Amino acid sequence: MAALWVLLFCGIVTQTVADYEANWDSLDSRPLPDWYDKAKIGIFLHWGVYSVPSLGNEWFWSSWVGGNSEIVNFIEKNYPPNWTYQDFAEQFTAEFYDPDTWADLFKNSGAKYVVLTSKHHEGYAMWPSKYSYSWNANDVGPHRDLLGDLAKAVRSKDLHFGLYHSLLEWYHPLYEDDKANNWATSNFVDSKVIPEMKELISTYEPEVLWSDGNWESPDTYWKATEFLAWLYNESPVKDVIVSNDRWGSNTQCIHGDIYTCYDKYNPGVLQPHKWENAMTVDRNSWGYRRTIKISDILTIHELIETLTQTISCGGNILINVGPTKEGTIVPIFQERLLQLGTWLGINGDAIYESVPWSVQNDTLTSGVWYTSKDSDVYAIVLNWPDGNVLNLGAATPLFGSSSEVILLGNQDQSLTWEISDDKVAITLPDQAAVMSEWAWVIKITSASH
């Protein structure tokens, strides 16, 4: 019953034929494509000209213009007078970029979809866009369709491919004119944004369109409902694409297929609408930083903890790493993704295609989060219990004479348990004998569930 309730609650059903009108009531009635909720885990990639200076974060250009002292001093000490942000593009070389190697890494991480920044707020397009002449990866920099090459590689590994796209562009003259007119004109949207998004969708057919750069102006300026009606009714991906909630300053956490609300959104409680936690392995940046410290990197325990909380509360997780200007993913990011893949190889049954259980975290022992699938409930244990005995409160009603309890990775041995005083005490093997290294999953199968 829990699985059916969540499916109905989140509106996750197979797409049916519909004609969506250009208003939020109609657009919000669209069912979420089934693949997305099942996938649970995606990889996010922030890659662009900001990867060349690789200082501060992906807002390097804006910070420079805004007078950030660290960046201003960096430019003065290391570059000639009159150096511009556009001059960095020639150094965005991607000479070691091997999309097949990237795709192998993402596959081995356990992710099911990949989302690349097609264009960040700097306006640099990662594909040969007709609407970004001389400011795209084919015309300046690597002279290559970086986006198209990754799309092919990712799909060859049976992963879903998606695109991030920023609506606004810092310092674009048409955007600045529209802003000066208090959004009464829409020349930037009409001549740049909508044609560009339609070009992206028609050429590369992504299954995710992750919109951003929406905060300065309302959805009416961006003509968001008109575009989304085209996306859902006429585009080549109308039945499979998933879009988010960043379509205007008034839409986040209110409208869209999935709610991203704010960066690193992780509410810790079950949500009434499908949502996504877009987060990053580097605590302080989405783009690559040459000044990164090991303490800035999430530990594998922290990454699994964030994933567990997210999935238990009905979200998907989008895990960001920032590639270098040369087109490599640095070893510390590779290590985290491969560690995650190792953990999911043992415990993925508790994650993929799961749905939230009636309780998200245990009422007795902290650091225990629940998911469910069919007749099974999974208790994900983030901290190994003292004396190898795990005490659970919320799961007690699942235990009866016909219940089966196992530890994923050690399925050959059923666990013993005892019920007393509204709790169940489960005896685990010695920690040195278990397969999983960082967090552990108890699978509870109950005939009464």
KEZADO-765685 format. One record per residue (C-alpha): y, z, x. Coordinates in pm, whole numbers, plus 50000, padded with zeros to 5 digits. Layout:
N
YZX ...
! end
This chain:
449
500005000050000 502415007750287 502054972550424 502714956850083 505724979550026 507334969750356 506744932650298 508404934549959 511154957550087 512144934650372 511654902350178 509254888750437 507314861750259 506434825750320 509434802850281 509574784849947 511514754149845 515064763949753 518564750049750 520914775949891 524554776349792 527404782450035 527914818649934 526424851050062 524614860249741 522624828149761 522154827950139 521054864450147 518324856749892 516504835150147 513184850850252 512824858850621 510464833850788 507124850850831 506684844451203 509644865651307 508534899351172 505044894351313 506354885951660 508204919051718 509234912452080 511614886952229 513244880052565 517034875652582 518634856152870 522344858452957 522914830353207 526044810453279 528994805753516 529504843753518 526204845053710 528064830654013 530484859354087 527854882753935 530234912053943 531104935353658 529314917553377 529294885553173 532904892753068 534054885853426 536614859253328 538184880353054 538274910753283 539934890353556 542604876953321 543054912053185 543854925453532 540684945353611 541484958653958 537944955954096 537714919354000 541274910354099 540744925754445 537374908154478 538984874354413 541914880654647 539624891054934 536974864254898 538534832454754 541484810154842 544794811654656 544884794854315 541114798754269 540194795353902 537234805753695 536334769053650 535924766054028 532884788854005 531024762453805 530324740854112 528494770754259 526304774953952 523574755354126 520254766753975 518454750954271 515444774154238 515244771953859 511654766353753 511414769753375 507604769153385 507614799853610 510024816953371 507844808253074 504764822353250 506644854953309 507734857252946 504234849952824 502814876553052 505414901652934 503874901152588 506994886352427 506524861752142 509944845152144 512724837052391 516464834552321 518724817352577 522524818652583 523384782552503 527084790852536 528764824252599 532414833052536 533414813452848 532584781252659 530294766652928 527454747852759 523954750152905 523104715552771 524844681452795 527024687252492 529254659452361 531654686552252 532114703252590 533044674552819 533104683953192 532324720453104 528564718853069 525514721853293 524944684453309 528504674853411 529284703153652 527044727453840 523304720753833 523654686053671 520664693753453 519814701553092 518944737953162 518464745452795 516214715952716 513984722253016 513454758552915 512754748952554 509894726452668 508444752352904 508594780852653 506974760552378 504214749552615 503194786452628 503074788952246 506204810152236 509024805851985 512304793152129 515744804452013 519384801252111 522344824652136 525674807852060 529164822452081 531534811051809 534724818851998 535734806152342 538234825452549 541404805752617 540344773752439 543684758952327 542474750051978 541114784951926 544314800552054 546344778251819 544244788851520 544654825151622 548434820851651 548394806451298 546614838051177 543474817451103 545264795850844 544194765251045 540624757651154 540944729551406 538704747251657 535974752651399 536144717551254 536284698151578 534274720651812 532194748551667 530404733251371 529724699151533 528464717551842 526104739951644 524744710351449 524194691951778 522264721851913 520114725451604 519374688351562 518624682351931 516604713252027 515334726751692 515464763751781 513714789451563 516424815551621 520184810251605 521734842151744 525424839851660 528074860551839 531794859851920 532674866851558 534804898051577 538344884551577 538294864851252 536554865150913 533584844150807 535864821550602 537604809750919 534264801451080 533114783950759 529944803750806 528494800450456 528984762750457 527214759550792 524364782650692 523834763250370 523354732150584 521084751450821 518814763950539 518874732550320 519124702250546 518504710350913 515204701351083 514394738651116 515404749150763 512054765550686 511514784251013 514864793751162 516114829551170 519824837451202 521594870451246 524614887751096 527444878751337 529274852351134 532674868751098 534484901551152 533324912050804 529604902950813 527804924951070 525154947450916 526034932050575 524904895550565 522304874750745 518554870750787 518464899451035 520974926751111 521974932151474 524924954351375 526074962651728 524694958352079 521724980952158 521424989751789 518635015251754 519165036951442 516015058051483 515225057351110 513645031450882 516135005150766 516184987750426 516784953250583 515074935750872 516944942851195 516834936651567 517584958451867 519224935452123 519194956152441 519174950752814 517074962453108 520264967153313 522064995753139 525504982353229 525404944553199 523764915653020 524454890753299 523074894753652 525034917553889 524744916654267 525934952954280 523154966154061 521534999454160 517985010254087 519345038353871 520965011953649 517544998053555 515585012153263 512315027553373 509185013653212 508885046153017 512405041652881 511675005552789 508455014552606 510195043652434 512945020452306 510394994752194 508325021052015 511265035751824 512435000951727 509104988351596 508315020951417 511595018051225 510964982051120 512974963551384 512284936851640 513334942052001 515134915752209 514894925452576 517594910652799 517454901653167 520114882153355 519014853753587 520854845853912 523054815553975 520184800754177 517944802053872 515704831253965 514794863253787 514984891454039 511834911354119 512904943853949 513294925353616 509994907353672 508314940653740 509594956353418 508494926753209 505064925453370 504624963053328 505444958752962 502904930852939 500244953153092 501014980452838 500944956052546 497664941652671 496134975552597 498264987652307 499594956152140 497444961751833 499884989251734 502864965751773 502214929651676 502094922251301 502444959451232 504594974350957 506315008250937 504195036650808 505445061250546 506585084050831 508245071251148 508055100151393 505825130451386 506985162051210 505355185351462 505295169251808 508325150851942 507845117352116 505195105151871 506035074451659 503935057251395 503145021551293 500495008351055 498404977650983 495974973250693 493965005750676 494955017351024 497735040451135 498805041651498 500345072151664 502205061051977 502405090752212 505195088752470 504345120952657 500865132252756 500085165352582 499435197552765 495755205752802 494825170952673 495225182952314 497595163952083 498875182551777 500075160951487 501695171551163 502555140150967 499165123751019 497105153150893 496405138050545 494675108350714 491915129850854 488705134650661 484965131950699 485045093850717 488035090450951 487605072951285 489945081751571 490095062751899 492415058852196 493365022552256 491985011252589 489165036852560 487635024652235 484075031752349 484565068752282 485625083751948 487965113251975 487185147351832 489655166251616 490145197851413 492405205251116 494085239151074 497365252150935 498645217950821 498135202051159 495425182551331 494505188751694 493055158051868 491235162452198 491995134252442 490075124552755 491385135453091 494525115153164 493055101153487 490275084653284 492425065253036 493465028853065 497065031052954 499495043153217 502835049953047 502305057052676 499195061052467 498145049752123 495845068851888 494355045851623 493445063951303 491255046151050 490895064750724 488885053650421 491425071550200 494475054250351 
! end
